[in-house]
Amino acid sequence: MRMIALLTLAAVLAAGVASAQDAAKSAAPARARAPAHATVSILEPKNGAHVGQDVLVKFGAKNISVAPATETAPGTGHHHLLIDAKELPPLDAPIPNDATHKHYGKGQTQDTIHLEPGDHTLQLDFADAAHMQFNPPIVSRKITIHVK
């Protein structure tokens, strides 16, 4: 009898955990629909460029408006620069703010970044006011630069 009670309790707890996980998934912020034909690109430096340690990176955007992160109007967003990122951030959470994911929430369209010598990859990831990637994501082509 005791064994049946323990098995019943385990089943109830497992169902509760699954239910909590489902609730957490549904609580993820909704991703804004990407405007038709919206693109972002790294204008400078060019793919394969040899650069110094202080690198001016210029961002481009077409068919979407660049705005500060406080702007919530449809069709607006801001840039995030992914530095040496192996993959895009998870789609169901805001883009992290760390050394690999630089935020430009004031609507900046360029920045000078400092990189150590060696090869580095750069990629833009455009996001809405909540730092969520659009659906589908609006990302640039990944480029590689060589820092002297």
Buried (B, 14 or more C-beta within 10 A) or exposed (E): EEEEEEEEEEEEEEEEEEEEEEEEEEEEEEBBEBBEEBBBBBEEBEEEEEBEEEBEBEBBBEEBBBBEBEBEEEBBBBBBBBBBBEEBBEBBEBBBEEEEBBBBBEBBBEBEBEBEEEEBBBBBBBBBBBBBBBEEBBBBEBBEBEBE
